[in-house]
Amino acid sequence: MIKFNYIVKDLSKSFIRKHFIFRNLNLNFTNGSIIALTGSNGSGKSTLVKVMTGVLSHTSGSIDLKVDDKKVSFNDVKDEIALVAPYLNLYEEFTPIEHYKVSADLRAVNPDYDKLNRQLTDFKLIRHKNTPIRNFSSGMKQRMKFILALQTNPTILFLDEPTTNLDLDGIEIINKIIVNHAAGGGAVVIATNEEREKSLCSHCYEVSNQ
């Protein structure tokens, strides 16, 4: 994993002039951090995650991502950043194995099927490795998104409402992933209002357009 510093300064985002989704947000984190982004529904948590992962541009302020004290772009470290979110769709006609292969091809990496089998076992999906995704429950799909996000061993893991549609067993699996990822030198940023997830975090930042 890379050694990094992620610094957000006076960050604001608007889609319509003078109508801000969030404004003047400041935060920073580095390896080993677990960060919670909290706020009421519609406060802009999901939009902030998209901005912080480079999916959307910001309106004002700055995001500095430094690796070994040198500023880099999102594109420079794209394999070091991963996102799990409800709005990211899976290919419904593919099985987990097929999906893993396509994902690896898109990322220009070799698929590690031994790793996939371990993850399918950990996420309790191994019995379904040849089942089309369209036959998965919403909770199973969420677990599959985690497997794909972890494919390149990313340093920074962004999670938008990560336990949506999960039962207690699934929540326990995800929370273990979060803790272990940070303990292993990575960092996790979670958009959530769930107390269970917030209790894992070292810092909480409230997102607001005020």
Buried (B, 14 or more C-beta within 10 A) or exposed (E): BBEBBBBBEEBBBBEEEEEBBBBBBEBEBEBBBBBBBBBEEEBBBBBBBBBBBBBBEBBEBEBEBBBEEEEBEBEEBBBBBBBBBBEEEBEEEBBBBBBBBBBBEEBEEEBBBEBBBEBBEBBEBBEBBEBBBEEBEEBBBBBBBBBBBBBBBBBBBBBBBBBBBBEEEBBEBBBEBBEEBBEEEBBBBBBBBBEEBBEBBEEEBBBBBE
